């Protein structure tokens, strides 16, 4: 009789132990230690311990039936040795469908479930190993891009300093050329005033015999005729009146024609003195005395030369300042803590977007994991287009997907080594083996 009592007690303990373990994670085992009574985990009720896993729901939180489907709010824990453990709703226990890869949820059903945890674990471990290799390679490439980014940043800083020095030199040259042009314009103006003022000494010095002779010889036949004198020479006191034939004959020395030699000894002196006669419109008309004056021509050429040089320096100065402005704008962009995203500047990955750069919008732990572009082209019957770009770790830099979850709002997945974070490698994947 004593033997039978001991055997029955042993079998009851084994039965309770089996019911207690089923559907419970190791972290919850402390609540199910064998004792006379069981306290519902939410503290709402105390029941006899033999009512745990008796296929009747006593606790409101379902904690007394972790291994059966009796409680609507209950959860069954799949141990899944060799793969990932997880919870399933207790309503799926013994429902004829295999939910746990270790088949523990169908311990009392007609379903013949196979334990597939080891195969699933192998596949997941292979996937995780591949991810780790990708991460290692991504981090290696990221380091290269960081080093390239630092060098490129330094190059751009050096380029900026060089441009700024060039701008300073051009500014000095610009002031010099402005002074030269001002001086050239002043000399030209002085020459023009001297000619307009009738400075006889100036005119006598700069108006040659042949020069005046050519002004009067309209048909360029080598002689001055009576008609040419009447057409080109006027009285100083009355420029509007045309000379009479007698007046013209007098100026020609009584003849109807005059060659250069005779002109030099007669009419040239009369015109140079300018007391009674002068050449019509010689001071202002194109081809006249003033426009043909060699000193005025030289002053005009000098002024044009200085104006051309000044314009070249002004254009060069403007170009350098534009390059400085563009470079400064590029250097003001946030390219990451180590300039790792600098290599993306100016790159195109087979997608034309017209939005403007907005900001980095990742979470605090990974600020550079998301980019936002705003104020794109207007959307039909809507606002401006916007794009959110999520950056993920990879060994290549490529655009992986584009979606439009709502009107004119786009989501892109962009893979690049610079998105790889060492912290990901530390997490790993937990498997109970």
DRENDO-1510 file (C-alpha; in Angstrom, 1 decimal, always signed):
<recs>
REC; n; res; u; v; w
REC; 1; UNK; +0.0; +0.0; +0.0 .
REC; 2; UNK; +2.9; +2.4; +0.8 .
REC; 3; UNK; +4.5; +1.6; -2.5 .
REC; 4; UNK; +1.4; +2.5; -4.4 .
REC; 5; UNK; +1.1; +5.8; -2.5 .
REC; 6; UNK; +4.6; +6.8; -3.3 .
REC; 7; UNK; +4.2; +5.9; -7.0 .
REC; 8; UNK; +1.0; +7.9; -7.3 .
REC; 9; UNK; +2.7; +10.9; -5.7 .
REC; 10; UNK; +5.6; +10.7; -8.1 .
REC; 11; UNK; +3.3; +10.4; -11.1 .
REC; 12; UNK; +1.2; +13.4; -9.9 .
REC; 13; UNK; +4.4; +15.5; -9.5 .
REC; 14; UNK; +5.6; +14.5; -12.9 .
REC; 15; UNK; +2.1; +15.4; -14.3 .
REC; 16; UNK; +2.1; +18.8; -12.6 .
REC; 17; UNK; +5.6; +19.5; -13.7 .
REC; 18; UNK; +4.8; +18.7; -17.3 .
REC; 19; UNK; +1.7; +20.9; -17.2 .
REC; 20; UNK; +3.7; +23.6; -15.5 .
REC; 21; UNK; +6.5; +23.7; -18.1 .
REC; 22; UNK; +4.3; +23.6; -21.2 .
REC; 23; UNK; +3.8; +27.1; -22.8 .
REC; 24; UNK; +6.0; +29.0; -20.4 .
REC; 25; UNK; +9.3; +30.8; -21.1 .
REC; 26; UNK; +12.2; +30.4; -18.7 .
REC; 27; UNK; +11.7; +34.0; -17.4 .
REC; 28; UNK; +8.2; +33.1; -16.2 .
REC; 29; UNK; +9.1; +29.8; -14.5 .
REC; 30; UNK; +9.4; +31.5; -11.1 .
REC; 31; UNK; +5.6; +32.1; -11.2 .
REC; 32; UNK; +4.9; +28.4; -11.7 .
REC; 33; UNK; +6.9; +26.7; -9.0 .
REC; 34; UNK; +5.0; +23.8; -7.6 .
REC; 35; UNK; +3.1; +24.7; -4.4 .
REC; 36; UNK; -0.4; +24.2; -2.9 .
REC; 37; UNK; -1.8; +27.4; -4.5 .
REC; 38; UNK; -1.2; +29.6; -7.6 .
REC; 39; UNK; -1.5; +33.4; -7.6 .
REC; 40; UNK; -2.7; +34.8; -10.9 .
REC; 41; UNK; +0.2; +36.9; -12.4 .
REC; 42; UNK; -2.0; +40.0; -12.3 .
REC; 43; UNK; -2.6; +39.3; -8.6 .
REC; 44; UNK; -6.4; +39.1; -9.0 .
REC; 45; UNK; -7.0; +35.6; -7.7 .
REC; 46; UNK; -5.5; +32.6; -5.9 .
REC; 47; UNK; -6.4; +29.1; -7.1 .
REC; 48; UNK; -5.3; +25.6; -6.2 .
REC; 49; UNK; -2.1; +24.8; -8.1 .
REC; 50; UNK; -3.7; +21.7; -9.6 .
REC; 51; UNK; -6.0; +24.0; -11.6 .
REC; 52; UNK; -3.0; +25.3; -13.7 .
REC; 53; UNK; -3.2; +24.0; -17.3 .
REC; 54; UNK; -6.4; +22.1; -16.5 .
REC; 55; UNK; -8.1; +23.4; -19.6 .
REC; 56; UNK; -10.4; +25.7; -17.7 .
REC; 57; UNK; -9.7; +29.5; -17.4 .
REC; 58; UNK; -9.7; +30.7; -13.8 .
REC; 59; UNK; -7.5; +33.8; -14.0 .
REC; 60; UNK; -8.7; +36.9; -15.9 .
REC; 61; UNK; -5.3; +37.4; -17.4 .
REC; 62; UNK; -5.2; +33.8; -18.6 .
REC; 63; UNK; -2.0; +33.1; -16.7 .
REC; 64; UNK; -3.3; +29.8; -15.2 .
REC; 65; UNK; -3.6; +28.3; -18.7 .
REC; 66; UNK; -0.3; +28.9; -20.5 .
REC; 67; UNK; -0.4; +25.5; -22.1 .
REC; 68; UNK; -4.0; +25.2; -23.2 .
REC; 69; UNK; -6.5; +27.2; -25.3 .
REC; 70; UNK; -8.9; +27.7; -22.5 .
REC; 71; UNK; -8.3; +31.5; -21.9 .
REC; 72; UNK; -9.1; +34.0; -24.6 .
REC; 73; UNK; -6.3; +36.4; -23.5 .
REC; 74; UNK; -3.7; +33.6; -23.0 .
REC; 75; UNK; -0.4; +33.3; -24.7 .
REC; 76; UNK; +1.5; +30.1; -25.5 .
REC; 77; UNK; +5.3; +30.2; -25.5 .
REC; 78; UNK; +7.0; +28.3; -28.4 .
REC; 79; UNK; +10.5; +27.3; -27.1 .
REC; 80; UNK; +11.7; +26.5; -30.6 .
REC; 81; UNK; +15.1; +25.2; -29.7 .
REC; 82; UNK; +17.5; +25.9; -32.5 .
REC; 83; UNK; +15.4; +28.8; -33.8 .
REC; 84; UNK; +13.8; +32.0; -32.5 .
REC; 85; UNK; +11.3; +31.5; -29.6 .
REC; 86; UNK; +8.1; +33.4; -29.8 .
REC; 87; UNK; +4.5; +33.6; -28.4 .
REC; 88; UNK; +1.3; +32.7; -30.2 .
REC; 89; UNK; -2.3; +33.3; -29.0 .
REC; 90; UNK; -3.4; +30.4; -26.8 .
REC; 91; UNK; -6.4; +29.9; -29.1 .
REC; 92; UNK; -4.0; +28.3; -31.6 .
REC; 93; UNK; -3.0; +25.6; -29.2 .
REC; 94; UNK; -4.1; +22.1; -30.4 .
REC; 95; UNK; -6.1; +23.6; -33.3 .
REC; 96; UNK; -4.7; +21.2; -35.8 .
REC; 97; UNK; -2.3; +23.8; -37.3 .
REC; 98; UNK; +1.4; +23.8; -36.6 .
REC; 99; UNK; +2.4; +27.2; -35.4 .
REC; 100; UNK; +5.5; +26.4; -33.4 .
REC; 101; UNK; +8.4; +25.0; -35.4 .
REC; 102; UNK; +9.1; +22.5; -32.5 .
REC; 103; UNK; +5.4; +21.3; -32.7 .
REC; 104; UNK; +4.9; +22.1; -29.0 .
REC; 105; UNK; +1.6; +23.8; -29.7 .
REC; 106; UNK; +0.0; +20.6; -31.1 .
REC; 107; UNK; +0.8; +18.2; -28.3 .
REC; 108; UNK; -2.7; +16.9; -28.1 .
REC; 109; UNK; -4.2; +17.2; -31.6 .
REC; 110; UNK; -4.6; +15.1; -34.7 .
REC; 111; UNK; -1.9; +17.2; -36.5 .
REC; 112; UNK; +1.4; +15.5; -37.2 .
REC; 113; UNK; +3.8; +18.3; -36.9 .
REC; 114; UNK; +7.5; +18.0; -37.6 .
REC; 115; UNK; +10.2; +19.8; -35.7 .
REC; 116; UNK; +11.6; +22.2; -38.3 .
REC; 117; UNK; +13.4; +24.5; -35.9 .
REC; 118; UNK; +16.9; +23.2; -36.7 .
REC; 119; UNK; +16.5; +23.8; -40.5 .
REC; 120; UNK; +14.9; +27.2; -39.9 .
REC; 121; UNK; +17.7; +28.1; -37.5 .
REC; 122; UNK; +20.3; +27.0; -40.1 .
REC; 123; UNK; +18.7; +29.3; -42.7 .
REC; 124; UNK; +18.5; +32.2; -40.3 .
REC; 125; UNK; +22.1; +31.7; -39.1 .
REC; 126; UNK; +23.3; +31.6; -42.8 .
REC; 127; UNK; +21.3; +34.8; -43.4 .
REC; 128; UNK; +22.7; +36.5; -40.3 .
REC; 129; UNK; +26.2; +35.4; -41.3 .
REC; 130; UNK; +25.6; +37.0; -44.7 .
REC; 131; UNK; +24.4; +40.1; -43.1 .
REC; 132; UNK; +27.5; +40.2; -40.9 .
REC; 133; UNK; +29.7; +39.8; -43.9 .
REC; 134; UNK; +27.8; +42.6; -45.6 .
REC; 135; UNK; +28.2; +44.7; -42.5 .
REC; 136; UNK; +31.9; +44.0; -42.3 .
REC; 137; UNK; +32.4; +44.8; -45.9 .
REC; 138; UNK; +30.1; +47.9; -45.6 .
REC; 139; UNK; +32.1; +49.2; -42.7 .
REC; 140; UNK; +35.4; +48.6; -44.6 .
REC; 141; UNK; +34.0; +50.5; -47.6 .
REC; 142; UNK; +32.6; +53.2; -45.3 .
REC; 143; UNK; +36.0; +53.7; -43.7 .
REC; 144; UNK; +37.4; +54.2; -47.2 .
REC; 145; UNK; +34.7; +56.7; -48.0 .
REC; 146; UNK; +35.4; +58.5; -44.8 .
REC; 147; UNK; +39.0; +58.8; -45.7 .
REC; 148; UNK; +38.1; +60.0; -49.2 .
REC; 149; UNK; +35.6; +62.4; -47.7 .
REC; 150; UNK; +38.2; +63.9; -45.3 .
REC; 151; UNK; +40.7; +64.3; -48.2 .
REC; 152; UNK; +38.0; +65.8; -50.5 .
REC; 153; UNK; +36.9; +68.2; -47.6 .
REC; 154; UNK; +40.5; +69.3; -47.2 .
REC; 155; UNK; +40.9; +69.8; -50.9 .
REC; 156; UNK; +37.7; +71.9; -51.1 .
REC; 157; UNK; +39.0; +73.9; -48.1 .
REC; 158; UNK; +42.3; +74.5; -49.8 .
REC; 159; UNK; +40.5; +75.3; -53.0 .
REC; 160; UNK; +38.4; +77.9; -51.1 .
REC; 161; UNK; +41.5; +79.5; -49.6 .
REC; 162; UNK; +43.1; +79.6; -53.1 .
REC; 163; UNK; +40.0; +81.2; -54.6 .
REC; 164; UNK; +39.8; +83.8; -51.7 .
REC; 165; UNK; +43.5; +84.7; -52.3 .
REC; 166; UNK; +42.8; +85.0; -56.0 .
REC; 167; UNK; +39.8; +87.3; -55.3 .
REC; 168; UNK; +42.0; +89.5; -53.1 .
REC; 169; UNK; +44.6; +89.8; -55.9 .
REC; 170; UNK; +41.9; +90.5; -58.4 .
REC; 171; UNK; +40.4; +93.2; -56.2 .
REC; 172; UNK; +43.8; +95.0; -56.1 .
REC; 173; UNK; +44.1; +94.7; -59.8 .
REC; 174; UNK; +40.6; +95.9; -60.2 .
REC; 175; UNK; +41.4; +99.1; -58.3 .
REC; 176; UNK; +44.5; +99.6; -60.4 .
REC; 177; UNK; +42.7; +99.2; -63.7 .
REC; 178; UNK; +39.9; +101.5; -62.5 .
REC; 179; UNK; +42.5; +104.2; -61.9 .
REC; 180; UNK; +44.1; +103.5; -65.3 .
REC; 181; UNK; +40.8; +103.8; -67.1 .
REC; 182; UNK; +39.9; +107.0; -65.2 .
REC; 183; UNK; +43.3; +108.5; -66.1 .
REC; 184; UNK; +42.9; +107.4; -69.8 .
REC; 185; UNK; +39.4; +108.9; -69.9 .
REC; 186; UNK; +40.7; +112.1; -68.3 .
REC; 187; UNK; +43.5; +112.4; -70.9 .
REC; 188; UNK; +41.0; +111.8; -73.7 .
REC; 189; UNK; +38.7; +114.5; -72.3 .
REC; 190; UNK; +41.6; +117.0; -72.0 .
REC; 191; UNK; +42.6; +116.3; -75.7 .
REC; 192; UNK; +39.1; +116.7; -76.8 .
REC; 193; UNK; +38.7; +120.0; -74.9 .
REC; 194; UNK; +42.0; +121.3; -76.3 .
REC; 195; UNK; +40.7; +120.6; -79.9 .
REC; 196; UNK; +37.3; +122.1; -79.2 .
REC; 197; UNK; +38.8; +125.2; -77.6 .
REC; 198; UNK; +40.7; +126.1; -80.7 .
REC; 199; UNK; +44.2; +125.9; -79.1 .
REC; 200; UNK; +46.2; +127.1; -82.1 .
REC; 201; UNK; +49.4; +125.9; -80.8 .
REC; 202; UNK; +48.0; +122.5; -80.3 .
REC; 203; UNK; +46.4; +122.4; -83.7 .
REC; 204; UNK; +49.4; +123.8; -85.4 .
REC; 205; UNK; +51.5; +121.0; -83.8 .
REC; 206; UNK; +49.2; +118.2; -84.6 .
REC; 207; UNK; +47.5; +119.1; -87.9 .
REC; 208; UNK; +49.9; +118.2; -90.7 .
REC; 209; UNK; +49.9; +119.6; -94.2 .
REC; 210; UNK; +49.0; +116.3; -95.8 .
REC; 211; UNK; +46.3; +115.7; -93.3 .
REC; 212; UNK; +44.4; +118.9; -94.1 .
REC; 213; UNK; +45.1; +118.5; -97.8 .
REC; 214; UNK; +43.4; +115.1; -97.7 .
REC; 215; UNK; +40.4; +116.5; -95.9 .
REC; 216; UNK; +39.8; +119.0; -98.7 .
REC; 217; UNK; +40.6; +116.6; -101.5 .
REC; 218; UNK; +37.2; +114.9; -101.5 .
REC; 219; UNK; +37.7; +112.9; -104.8 .
REC; 220; UNK; +41.3; +112.0; -103.8 .
REC; 221; UNK; +42.7; +113.0; -107.2 .
REC; 222; UNK; +45.7; +114.7; -105.7 .
REC; 223; UNK; +44.5; +118.3; -106.1 .
REC; 224; UNK; +42.0; +120.7; -104.5 .
REC; 225; UNK; +39.5; +122.1; -106.9 .
REC; 226; UNK; +37.4; +125.3; -106.8 .
REC; 227; UNK; +34.2; +123.2; -105.9 .
REC; 228; UNK; +36.0; +121.3; -103.2 .
REC; 229; UNK; +37.1; +124.6; -101.5 .
REC; 230; UNK; +33.6; +126.0; -101.7 .
REC; 231; UNK; +32.2; +122.7; -100.2 .
REC; 232; UNK; +34.7; +122.4; -97.4 .
REC; 233; UNK; +35.9; +125.9; -96.4 .
REC; 234; UNK; +33.7; +128.4; -94.6 .
REC; 235; UNK; +34.1; +131.8; -92.9 .
REC; 236; UNK; +34.8; +131.7; -89.2 .
REC; 237; UNK; +32.3; +134.5; -88.6 .
REC; 238; UNK; +29.5; +132.9; -90.7 .
REC; 239; UNK; +29.8; +129.1; -91.1 .
REC; 240; UNK; +26.4; +128.8; -92.8 .
REC; 241; UNK; +27.3; +130.9; -95.8 .
REC; 242; UNK; +28.8; +129.2; -98.8 .
REC; 243; UNK; +31.9; +130.9; -100.2 .
REC; 244; UNK; +31.6; +132.8; -103.5 .
REC; 245; UNK; +33.6; +131.7; -106.5 .
REC; 246; UNK; +35.8; +134.8; -106.1 .
REC; 247; UNK; +36.5; +134.0; -102.5 .
REC; 248; UNK; +37.4; +130.4; -103.4 .
REC; 249; UNK; +39.6; +131.6; -106.3 .
REC; 250; UNK; +41.5; +133.9; -103.9 .
REC; 251; UNK; +42.1; +131.0; -101.5 .
REC; 252; UNK; +43.4; +128.9; -104.4 .
REC; 253; UNK; +45.8; +131.7; -105.4 .
REC; 254; UNK; +43.9; +132.7; -108.4 .
REC; 255; UNK; +43.8; +129.3; -110.1 .
REC; 256; UNK; +41.1; +126.6; -110.3 .
REC; 257; UNK; +43.3; +123.8; -108.8 .
REC; 258; UNK; +46.0; +123.5; -106.2 .
REC; 259; UNK; +48.4; +120.6; -105.6 .
REC; 260; UNK; +50.0; +119.7; -102.2 .
REC; 261; UNK; +53.1; +121.7; -102.8 .
REC; 262; UNK; +51.2; +124.9; -103.5 .
REC; 263; UNK; +48.7; +124.2; -100.7 .
REC; 264; UNK; +51.5; +124.0; -98.2 .
REC; 265; UNK; +52.7; +127.5; -99.1 .
REC; 266; UNK; +49.3; +129.2; -99.2 .
REC; 267; UNK; +46.0; +127.8; -98.1 .
REC; 268; UNK; +47.5; +125.7; -95.3 .
REC; 269; UNK; +48.8; +128.8; -93.4 .
REC; 270; UNK; +45.4; +130.5; -93.8 .
REC; 271; UNK; +43.5; +127.5; -92.3 .
REC; 272; UNK; +46.0; +126.9; -89.5 .
REC; 273; UNK; +45.8; +130.5; -88.3 .
REC; 274; UNK; +42.0; +130.1; -88.3 .
REC; 275; UNK; +41.4; +133.9; -88.1 .
REC; 276; UNK; +39.1; +134.2; -91.1 .
REC; 277; UNK; +38.6; +130.7; -92.7 .
REC; 278; UNK; +38.3; +127.2; -91.4 .
REC; 279; UNK; +37.4; +123.7; -92.6 .
REC; 280; UNK; +33.6; +123.1; -92.3 .
REC; 281; UNK; +32.7; +120.9; -89.4 .
REC; 282; UNK; +36.3; +120.0; -88.9 .
REC; 283; UNK; +36.0; +119.8; -85.1 .
REC; 284; UNK; +33.0; +117.4; -84.9 .
REC; 285; UNK; +32.1; +115.8; -88.2 .
REC; 286; UNK; +33.2; +112.2; -88.8 .
REC; 287; UNK; +36.4; +112.3; -90.9 .
REC; 288; UNK; +36.9; +115.9; -89.9 .
REC; 289; UNK; +40.0; +117.5; -88.3 .
REC; 290; UNK; +39.1; +116.6; -84.8 .
REC; 291; UNK; +38.3; +112.9; -85.4 .
REC; 292; UNK; +41.4; +112.5; -87.5 .
REC; 293; UNK; +43.7; +114.1; -85.0 .
REC; 294; UNK; +46.5; +111.6; -84.2 .
REC; 295; UNK; +46.7; +112.7; -80.5 .
REC; 296; UNK; +43.0; +112.3; -80.1 .
REC; 297; UNK; +43.1; +108.9; -81.8 .
REC; 298; UNK; +45.9; +107.8; -79.5 .
REC; 299; UNK; +44.0; +109.0; -76.4 .
REC; 300; UNK; +40.8; +107.2; -77.7 .
REC; 301; UNK; +42.7; +104.0; -78.3 .
REC; 302; UNK; +44.3; +104.2; -74.8 .
REC; 303; UNK; +40.9; +104.7; -73.2 .
REC; 304; UNK; +39.4; +101.8; -75.1 .
REC; 305; UNK; +42.3; +99.6; -74.2 .
REC; 306; UNK; +42.0; +100.4; -70.5 .
REC; 307; UNK; +38.2; +99.8; -70.7 .
REC; 308; UNK; +38.7; +96.4; -72.2 .
REC; 309; UNK; +41.3; +95.4; -69.6 .
REC; 310; UNK; +39.0; +96.7; -66.8 .
REC; 311; UNK; +36.1; +94.6; -68.2 .
REC; 312; UNK; +38.3; +91.5; -68.3 .
REC; 313; UNK; +39.4; +91.9; -64.7 .
REC; 314; UNK; +35.8; +92.6; -63.6 .
REC; 315; UNK; +34.6; +89.5; -65.3 .
REC; 316; UNK; +37.4; +87.4; -63.7 .
REC; 317; UNK; +36.6; +88.9; -60.3 .
REC; 318; UNK; +32.9; +88.1; -60.7 .
REC; 319; UNK; +33.6; +84.5; -61.8 .
REC; 320; UNK; +35.9; +83.9; -58.8 .
REC; 321; UNK; +33.4; +85.3; -56.4 .
REC; 322; UNK; +30.7; +83.1; -57.8 .
REC; 323; UNK; +32.9; +80.0; -57.4 .
REC; 324; UNK; +33.6; +81.0; -53.8 .
REC; 325; UNK; +29.9; +81.4; -53.1 .
REC; 326; UNK; +29.1; +78.0; -54.7 .
REC; 327; UNK; +31.9; +76.3; -52.8 .
REC; 328; UNK; +30.9; +77.9; -49.5 .
REC; 329; UNK; +27.3; +76.7; -49.9 .
REC; 330; UNK; +28.6; +73.1; -50.6 .
REC; 331; UNK; +30.9; +73.3; -47.5 .
REC; 332; UNK; +28.0; +74.4; -45.3 .
REC; 333; UNK; +26.0; +71.2; -46.0 .
REC; 334; UNK; +26.0; +68.6; -43.2 .
REC; 335; UNK; +27.8; +65.6; -44.8 .
REC; 336; UNK; +27.9; +63.5; -41.6 .
REC; 337; UNK; +30.1; +63.5; -38.5 .
REC; 338; UNK; +33.1; +62.2; -40.5 .
REC; 339; UNK; +32.1; +63.7; -43.9 .
REC; 340; UNK; +31.2; +60.2; -45.0 .
REC; 341; UNK; +28.3; +61.4; -47.2 .
REC; 342; UNK; +30.4; +64.0; -49.0 .
REC; 343; UNK; +31.0; +61.5; -51.9 .
REC; 344; UNK; +27.3; +61.6; -52.7 .
REC; 345; UNK; +27.4; +65.3; -53.6 .
REC; 346; UNK; +26.7; +65.7; -57.2 .
REC; 347; UNK; +26.1; +62.0; -57.8 .
REC; 348; UNK; +23.1; +60.7; -59.7 .
REC; 349; UNK; +21.6; +57.3; -59.2 .
REC; 350; UNK; +19.3; +57.0; -62.2 .
REC; 351; UNK; +16.5; +59.1; -60.7 .
REC; 352; UNK; +15.6; +62.7; -61.5 .
REC; 353; UNK; +14.2; +64.6; -58.6 .
REC; 354; UNK; +13.4; +68.2; -58.4 .
REC; 355; UNK; +12.9; +68.6; -54.7 .
REC; 356; UNK; +15.3; +70.8; -52.6 .
REC; 357; UNK; +17.4; +69.4; -49.9 .
REC; 358; UNK; +15.6; +69.7; -46.6 .
REC; 359; UNK; +17.4; +68.1; -43.7 .
REC; 360; UNK; +18.6; +64.9; -42.1 .
REC; 361; UNK; +15.6; +63.4; -40.3 .
REC; 362; UNK; +16.8; +60.1; -38.7 .
REC; 363; UNK; +16.2; +59.3; -35.0 .
REC; 364; UNK; +18.6; +60.5; -32.4 .
REC; 365; UNK; +20.5; +57.3; -32.3 .
REC; 366; UNK; +21.1; +57.3; -36.1 .
REC; 367; UNK; +20.5; +60.9; -37.2 .
REC; 368; UNK; +22.0; +60.3; -40.7 .
REC; 369; UNK; +19.7; +57.3; -41.6 .
REC; 370; UNK; +17.1; +59.4; -43.3 .
REC; 371; UNK; +17.1; +62.4; -45.7 .
REC; 372; UNK; +14.1; +64.7; -46.5 .
REC; 373; UNK; +13.7; +66.7; -49.7 .
REC; 374; UNK; +11.1; +69.4; -49.7 .
REC; 375; UNK; +9.5; +72.1; -51.9 .
REC; 376; UNK; +9.6; +70.1; -55.2 .
REC; 377; UNK; +7.5; +70.8; -58.2 .
REC; 378; UNK; +3.8; +71.7; -57.5 .
REC; 379; UNK; +1.5; +68.7; -57.5 .
REC; 380; UNK; -1.7; +68.8; -59.5 .
REC; 381; UNK; -4.5; +69.9; -57.1 .
REC; 382; UNK; -2.0; +69.6; -54.2 .
REC; 383; UNK; +1.0; +71.0; -52.5 .
REC; 384; UNK; +4.7; +70.6; -53.4 .
REC; 385; UNK; +6.2; +67.2; -53.9 .
REC; 386; UNK; +8.3; +65.8; -51.0 .
REC; 387; UNK; +10.6; +62.8; -50.8 .
REC; 388; UNK; +11.9; +60.8; -47.8 .
REC; 389; UNK; +15.0; +58.7; -48.4 .
REC; 390; UNK; +15.9; +55.9; -46.0 .
REC; 391; UNK; +19.6; +54.9; -46.0 .
REC; 392; UNK; +20.4; +51.2; -45.3 .
REC; 393; UNK; +23.7; +49.4; -44.9 .
REC; 394; UNK; +25.1; +47.7; -48.1 .
REC; 395; UNK; +28.3; +47.1; -50.0 .
REC; 396; UNK; +27.0; +49.1; -53.0 .
REC; 397; UNK; +25.7; +52.5; -53.4 .
REC; 398; UNK; +22.4; +52.2; -55.3 .
REC; 399; UNK; +18.7; +53.2; -55.2 .
REC; 400; UNK; +16.7; +50.0; -54.3 .
REC; 401; UNK; +13.1; +51.0; -54.3 .
REC; 402; UNK; +10.7; +54.0; -54.8 .
REC; 403; UNK; +7.1; +54.1; -53.5 .
REC; 404; UNK; +4.4; +56.7; -53.4 .
REC; 405; UNK; +2.3; +55.9; -50.3 .
REC; 406; UNK; +0.3; +59.1; -50.7 .
REC; 407; UNK; -0.2; +61.7; -53.4 .
REC; 408; UNK; +3.0; +63.4; -54.3 .
REC; 409; UNK; +4.8; +62.0; -51.3 .
REC; 410; UNK; +7.6; +59.6; -52.2 .
REC; 411; UNK; +9.6; +57.1; -50.1 .
REC; 412; UNK; +12.9; +55.8; -51.3 .
REC; 413; UNK; +15.3; +53.1; -50.0 .
REC; 414; UNK; +18.9; +53.9; -50.7 .
REC; 415; UNK; +21.7; +51.4; -50.0 .
REC; 416; UNK; +25.2; +52.6; -49.3 .
REC; 417; UNK; +28.2; +51.5; -47.2 .
REC; 418; UNK; +28.3; +54.8; -45.3 .
REC; 419; UNK; +24.9; +53.8; -43.7 .
REC; 420; UNK; +26.6; +50.8; -41.9 .
REC; 421; UNK; +26.8; +51.3; -38.2 .
REC; 422; UNK; +29.1; +49.2; -35.9 .
REC; 423; UNK; +26.4; +49.0; -33.3 .
REC; 424; UNK; +24.4; +46.7; -35.6 .
REC; 425; UNK; +27.1; +44.1; -35.5 .
REC; 426; UNK; +27.1; +44.0; -31.7 .
REC; 427; UNK; +23.4; +43.0; -31.5 .
REC; 428; UNK; +23.6; +39.7; -33.4 .
REC; 429; UNK; +20.8; +37.2; -33.4 .
REC; 430; UNK; +19.8; +35.2; -30.2 .
REC; 431; UNK; +19.1; +31.6; -30.7 .
REC; 432; UNK; +18.5; +29.0; -28.1 .
REC; 433; UNK; +20.6; +26.0; -29.1 .
</recs>
